[in-house]
Amino acid sequence: MDLPVSPPVTPMLARSAKTIPPGMHYEGKWDGFRAIIFRDGDEVEIGSRNERPMTRYFPEVVAAVRENLPQRCVVDGEIVIVTDDRLDFDRLLDRIHPAESRVRELAERTPASFVAFDLLALDDTDYMPQPFAERRAALEQALADVSAPIHLTRSTSDVAEAEQWFEQFEGAGLDGIIAKRPDGAYLPGERAMTKVKHDRTVECVVAGFRWHKSGGVVGSLLLGLYDDDGVLHHVGVSASFPMKRRAELVHELEPYRMSEAELDHHPWAQWAKAEAHESARLPGAQSRWNAGKDLSWQPLRPELVVEVAYDHMQGDRFRHTAQFRRWRPDRDPRSCTYEQVQEPVRFDIADVLS
């Protein structure tokens, strides 16, 4: 490729804030795969957040790029899949599959879209040193005539409108707001933007844990919620602990560890059987991101309750790692149900993409 910005490029990142800052440029925070698209004529490469190409996983996006984007450009954005008027991250995960025939089948069954939100290069001009306000104006002009499945993200400089989007867009599957400095350059790999995400709490059953990769201390707590039929589903993990706290958790969890004779009575006892994962959310399934990753875990009697903070539900589980708040010895584990989870008001994704 002969472009002023060559792959790979690490995307510019964001640091968290609790409130939307004033005096910024605001966009919805998309829940998909971050992607930097490089196009030089018929050559197209899709770079990822970890700088590994994703081109082969999204042939329909490559075709749409050739149809819609300028002949020579580098555009930052997000690859998303929409199901029933909402973003569907699970369908994106399906694409990380080694078989080309399977990828092409899914590209037809659940086609992906690309939402553009920054311009890194156009023709022979490197836009990364330029202020975001200028990059955005150039992006709007370059993508003025694009059509689905290529989209230009909505934007505003009105903080009141951004606050309204923060509440509304969650109903379409977005998970917050991104704020950008109008005068800021594009800084690869740096947390030069601000992200504001929803923060809620829920009480979960702690039904197991994984050892930390360093060994000897707790790596993560395995969290569960009961459904209406009394089935305990694995909904995510809480994993952000200082090393001292990880060591303390070993002693706190020890009284709840199960002997080998008790394991058949654990609600997730069937986790090792592949077919069990088809009907219930269980820990221990092989990671599609890293086939060699050890997802084995240590079962605990489901008697401990913990309060955790979460930002976004992806179907029936937490989209991101939940944050430990406190133990809840006053709570009955059987009361830890999905009824606690707040459901956002539905909002049509088409209204966000328009």
C-alpha positions as CSV (number, residue, x, y, z in Angstrom):
1,M,0.0,0.0,0.0
2,D,1.2,3.5,-0.8
3,L,-0.5,5.7,1.9
4,P,0.7,8.5,4.1
5,V,-0.2,6.4,7.1
6,S,0.8,2.7,6.8
7,P,-0.5,-0.3,8.8
8,P,-0.3,-1.3,11.5
9,V,-1.6,1.6,13.6
10,T,-2.6,1.3,17.3
11,P,-5.9,3.1,17.8
12,M,-6.1,6.2,20.0
13,L,-7.8,5.1,23.3
14,A,-9.9,6.7,26.0
15,R,-9.7,7.0,29.8
16,S,-12.8,6.6,32.0
17,A,-14.7,9.5,33.7
18,K,-17.8,9.4,35.8
19,T,-19.5,12.5,34.1
20,I,-19.5,13.9,30.6
21,P,-16.9,16.7,30.5
22,P,-18.0,20.1,29.0
23,G,-16.4,21.8,26.0
24,M,-15.8,18.7,24.0
25,H,-16.9,16.9,20.9
26,Y,-19.3,14.0,21.7
27,E,-20.2,10.7,20.0
28,G,-21.9,7.5,21.0
29,K,-19.6,4.7,22.3
30,W,-20.1,1.8,20.0
31,D,-20.0,-1.8,21.2
32,G,-18.1,-3.7,18.5
33,F,-14.7,-4.4,17.2
34,R,-12.4,-1.4,16.9
35,A,-11.1,-1.2,13.4
36,I,-8.8,1.0,11.4
37,I,-9.4,0.6,7.7
38,F,-6.7,1.2,5.1
39,R,-7.7,1.5,1.5
40,D,-5.4,2.0,-1.5
41,G,-7.5,1.3,-4.6
42,D,-8.6,-2.3,-4.5
43,E,-6.2,-3.1,-1.6
44,V,-8.1,-3.1,1.7
45,E,-6.7,-4.0,5.1
46,I,-8.7,-4.0,8.4
47,G,-6.5,-3.4,11.4
48,S,-7.6,-4.2,15.0
49,R,-6.9,-2.7,18.4
50,N,-4.0,-5.2,18.9
51,E,-2.7,-4.4,15.4
52,R,-3.5,-7.8,14.0
53,P,-5.4,-7.7,10.7
54,M,-9.1,-8.7,10.8
55,T,-9.5,-8.5,7.0
56,R,-10.3,-12.2,6.4
57,Y,-13.1,-12.2,9.0
58,F,-15.2,-9.5,7.4
59,P,-15.3,-10.0,3.6
60,E,-18.6,-8.1,3.3
61,V,-17.0,-5.0,5.0
62,V,-14.1,-5.2,2.6
63,A,-16.6,-5.2,-0.3
64,A,-18.5,-2.2,1.2
65,V,-15.2,-0.3,1.7
66,R,-14.4,-0.7,-2.0
67,E,-17.9,0.5,-2.9
68,N,-18.1,3.5,-0.5
69,L,-14.8,4.8,0.9
70,P,-12.4,7.2,-1.0
71,Q,-9.8,5.4,-3.2
72,R,-6.9,6.2,-0.8
73,C,-7.8,6.7,2.8
74,V,-7.3,5.5,6.4
75,V,-10.4,5.6,8.6
76,D,-10.8,4.8,12.3
77,G,-14.1,3.3,13.4
78,E,-16.0,0.3,14.7
79,I,-17.3,-2.9,13.1
80,V,-20.7,-3.8,14.5
81,I,-23.5,-6.3,13.8
82,V,-27.1,-5.4,14.3
83,T,-29.8,-7.9,15.4
84,D,-33.4,-6.9,16.1
85,D,-32.6,-3.2,16.1
86,R,-29.8,-3.6,18.6
87,L,-26.0,-4.1,18.5
88,D,-25.2,-7.8,18.9
89,F,-21.6,-8.4,20.1
90,D,-22.1,-12.2,20.3
91,R,-22.5,-12.3,16.6
92,L,-19.2,-10.6,16.1
93,L,-17.5,-13.2,18.3
94,D,-18.8,-15.8,15.9
95,R,-16.5,-14.4,13.2
96,I,-13.3,-15.3,15.0
97,H,-13.3,-18.7,13.3
98,P,-10.5,-20.4,11.3
99,A,-12.6,-21.8,8.5
100,E,-13.1,-19.4,5.5
101,S,-16.3,-21.2,4.5
102,R,-17.8,-20.5,7.9
103,V,-16.8,-16.9,7.8
104,R,-18.4,-16.4,4.4
105,E,-21.6,-18.2,5.6
106,L,-21.9,-15.8,8.6
107,A,-21.1,-12.8,6.4
108,E,-24.3,-13.6,4.5
109,R,-26.4,-14.6,7.5
110,T,-25.4,-11.8,9.9
111,P,-23.6,-9.1,7.8
112,A,-21.5,-6.6,9.6
113,S,-21.4,-2.8,9.3
114,F,-18.6,-0.2,9.7
115,V,-19.2,3.0,11.7
116,A,-16.6,5.6,10.9
117,F,-15.6,8.2,13.5
118,D,-12.1,9.6,12.7
119,L,-9.9,10.3,9.6
120,L,-6.2,9.4,9.7
121,A,-5.3,10.0,6.1
122,L,-6.9,11.0,2.8
123,D,-5.1,10.8,-0.6
124,D,-1.6,12.1,0.2
125,T,-2.5,14.0,3.4
126,D,-1.7,12.7,6.8
127,Y,-4.5,14.0,9.0
128,M,-3.2,12.6,12.4
129,P,-1.4,15.8,13.4
130,Q,-4.4,18.0,12.7
131,P,-7.0,19.0,15.3
132,F,-9.9,16.7,15.6
133,A,-12.4,19.4,14.5
134,E,-10.5,19.6,11.1
135,R,-10.3,15.8,10.9
136,R,-14.1,15.5,11.5
137,A,-14.9,18.1,8.9
138,A,-12.8,16.3,6.3
139,L,-14.3,13.0,7.3
140,E,-17.8,14.4,6.8
141,Q,-16.9,15.6,3.4
142,A,-15.2,12.4,2.4
143,L,-18.1,10.2,3.5
144,A,-20.9,12.5,2.4
145,D,-22.3,10.0,0.0
146,V,-21.7,6.7,1.8
147,S,-24.5,4.2,2.2
148,A,-25.1,1.2,4.4
149,P,-23.3,-0.8,5.6
150,I,-20.9,2.1,5.9
151,H,-22.0,4.8,8.3
152,L,-20.7,8.0,9.7
153,T,-21.2,8.2,13.5
154,R,-23.5,11.0,14.8
155,S,-21.7,13.8,16.6
156,T,-22.4,16.9,18.6
157,S,-20.7,19.7,20.5
158,D,-23.8,20.2,22.7
159,V,-23.2,18.6,26.1
160,A,-27.0,18.6,26.8
161,E,-27.5,16.5,23.6
162,A,-24.7,14.2,24.6
163,E,-26.3,13.6,28.0
164,Q,-29.6,12.7,26.2
165,W,-27.7,10.3,23.9
166,F,-26.1,8.8,27.0
167,E,-29.6,7.7,28.2
168,Q,-31.2,6.9,24.9
169,F,-28.5,5.1,23.0
170,E,-28.0,2.4,25.6
171,G,-31.4,1.1,24.5
172,A,-29.9,0.4,21.1
173,G,-26.9,-1.4,22.6
174,L,-24.3,1.4,22.8
175,D,-22.5,1.5,26.1
176,G,-21.8,5.2,26.7
177,I,-20.4,8.4,25.3
178,I,-16.9,9.3,23.9
179,A,-15.7,12.8,24.4
180,K,-12.9,14.2,22.2
181,R,-10.9,17.5,22.4
182,P,-11.7,19.6,19.3
183,D,-8.1,20.7,19.2
184,G,-6.5,17.3,19.9
185,A,-4.3,15.5,17.4
186,Y,-4.7,11.7,16.8
187,L,-2.3,10.0,19.2
188,P,-2.0,6.3,18.5
189,G,-2.0,4.1,21.7
190,E,-2.5,7.1,24.0
191,R,-5.6,7.5,26.2
192,A,-6.3,11.0,24.8
193,M,-10.1,10.7,24.7
194,T,-12.7,10.4,27.5
195,K,-15.3,7.6,27.9
196,V,-18.3,7.8,30.1
197,K,-20.1,4.5,30.7
198,H,-23.1,3.4,32.7
199,D,-22.3,2.3,36.2
200,R,-24.8,0.0,38.0
201,T,-24.5,-2.5,40.8
202,V,-26.0,-6.0,41.3
203,E,-25.6,-8.8,43.8
204,C,-24.2,-12.1,42.4
205,V,-23.4,-15.5,43.7
206,V,-19.7,-16.4,43.8
207,A,-19.6,-20.0,42.6
208,G,-15.9,-20.4,41.7
209,F,-12.6,-18.7,41.1
210,R,-9.6,-18.9,38.9
211,W,-6.0,-18.8,40.0
212,H,-3.9,-15.8,39.0
213,K,-1.4,-16.4,36.2
214,S,1.4,-15.8,38.7
215,G,0.1,-18.7,40.8
216,G,-0.9,-18.9,44.5
217,V,-3.4,-16.0,44.5
218,V,-6.9,-15.5,43.2
219,G,-7.1,-14.2,39.6
220,S,-10.8,-13.7,39.3
221,L,-14.1,-14.5,41.0
222,L,-16.7,-16.3,38.9
223,L,-20.1,-14.7,39.2
224,G,-23.6,-16.2,38.8
225,L,-27.2,-15.2,38.6
226,Y,-30.3,-17.4,38.8
227,D,-33.0,-17.4,36.1
228,D,-36.7,-17.9,36.7
229,D,-36.3,-21.7,36.6
230,G,-33.7,-21.6,39.4
231,V,-30.7,-22.3,37.0
232,L,-27.5,-20.5,38.0
233,H,-25.8,-19.0,34.9
234,H,-22.2,-17.8,34.8
235,V,-22.6,-14.1,34.0
236,G,-19.0,-12.8,34.2
237,V,-16.0,-12.3,36.4
238,S,-14.6,-9.8,38.9
239,A,-10.9,-9.6,38.4
240,S,-9.4,-6.2,39.2
241,F,-7.6,-6.7,42.6
242,P,-4.3,-5.5,44.0
243,M,-1.9,-8.4,44.7
244,K,-2.3,-8.1,48.4
245,R,-6.1,-8.4,48.1
246,R,-5.7,-11.4,45.8
247,A,-3.7,-13.2,48.6
248,E,-6.4,-12.3,51.1
249,L,-9.1,-13.7,48.9
250,V,-7.4,-17.1,49.0
251,H,-8.1,-17.3,52.8
252,E,-11.6,-15.8,52.5
253,L,-12.6,-18.4,49.9
254,E,-11.0,-21.4,51.5
255,P,-14.0,-22.3,53.7
256,Y,-16.3,-22.5,50.6
257,R,-14.0,-24.7,48.4
258,M,-15.6,-28.1,47.5
259,S,-14.1,-31.5,48.0
260,E,-14.0,-33.9,45.1
261,A,-16.9,-35.8,46.6
262,E,-19.1,-32.7,46.5
263,L,-18.4,-31.6,42.9
264,D,-21.4,-33.5,41.4
265,H,-23.7,-31.2,43.4
266,H,-22.2,-28.0,42.1
267,P,-24.6,-26.1,39.8
268,W,-21.9,-25.9,37.1
269,A,-20.8,-29.5,37.5
270,Q,-21.5,-30.2,33.8
271,W,-19.2,-27.4,32.5
272,A,-16.7,-29.9,31.1
273,K,-19.3,-31.3,28.7
274,A,-19.4,-29.3,25.4
275,E,-23.2,-29.9,25.0
276,A,-23.9,-28.4,28.4
277,H,-22.8,-24.9,27.2
278,E,-25.6,-24.9,24.6
279,S,-28.3,-24.6,27.2
280,A,-26.7,-22.7,30.1
281,R,-24.0,-20.1,30.6
282,L,-21.2,-22.0,32.2
283,P,-17.5,-21.2,32.9
284,G,-14.7,-23.2,31.4
285,A,-15.6,-23.0,27.7
286,Q,-12.6,-22.7,25.4
287,S,-11.5,-19.2,24.6
288,R,-12.0,-18.3,20.9
289,W,-9.5,-15.5,21.3
290,N,-6.7,-17.7,22.7
291,A,-7.1,-21.4,22.2
292,G,-4.2,-22.1,24.6
293,K,-5.6,-20.0,27.4
294,D,-6.4,-21.9,30.6
295,L,-10.0,-21.3,31.6
296,S,-10.1,-24.0,34.2
297,W,-11.5,-22.9,37.6
298,Q,-12.0,-23.9,41.2
299,P,-15.6,-24.6,42.3
300,L,-17.0,-23.0,45.4
301,R,-20.2,-23.8,47.3
302,P,-22.7,-21.2,45.9
303,E,-23.2,-19.6,49.3
304,L,-21.2,-16.3,49.0
305,V,-22.8,-13.1,47.7
306,V,-20.9,-10.2,46.4
307,E,-22.0,-6.7,45.2
308,V,-20.3,-5.8,41.9
309,A,-20.6,-2.8,39.6
310,Y,-21.2,-3.3,35.9
311,D,-21.6,-1.0,33.0
312,H,-23.4,-3.0,30.3
313,M,-25.2,-6.3,29.8
314,Q,-24.5,-8.3,26.7
315,G,-27.5,-10.6,26.4
316,D,-27.5,-12.5,29.7
317,R,-24.0,-11.7,30.9
318,F,-21.7,-8.7,31.8
319,R,-20.1,-7.2,28.7
320,H,-17.0,-6.2,30.7
321,T,-15.3,-7.3,33.9
322,A,-17.4,-6.4,36.9
323,Q,-15.9,-4.3,39.7
324,F,-15.9,-5.7,43.2
325,R,-17.7,-3.5,45.7
326,R,-18.3,-5.5,48.9
327,W,-19.4,-8.9,50.3
328,R,-23.1,-9.2,51.1
329,P,-23.4,-11.7,53.9
330,D,-26.9,-10.4,54.5
331,R,-28.2,-11.6,51.1
332,D,-29.6,-15.1,50.4
333,P,-27.8,-16.5,47.4
334,R,-31.1,-17.7,45.9
335,S,-32.2,-14.1,45.8
336,C,-29.5,-13.2,43.3
337,T,-31.6,-13.3,40.1
338,Y,-31.7,-11.5,36.8
339,E,-34.6,-9.5,38.1
340,Q,-32.0,-7.1,39.7
341,V,-30.6,-6.2,36.2
342,Q,-31.8,-2.9,34.9
343,E,-33.1,-3.0,31.4
344,P,-32.7,0.2,29.3
345,V,-35.6,1.5,27.3
346,R,-35.4,0.1,23.8
347,F,-34.1,2.5,21.2
348,D,-33.9,1.7,17.5
349,I,-30.3,1.5,16.2
350,A,-31.5,2.9,12.9
351,D,-32.1,6.2,14.7
352,V,-28.5,6.2,15.9
353,L,-27.0,5.3,12.5
354,S,-29.2,7.9,10.6
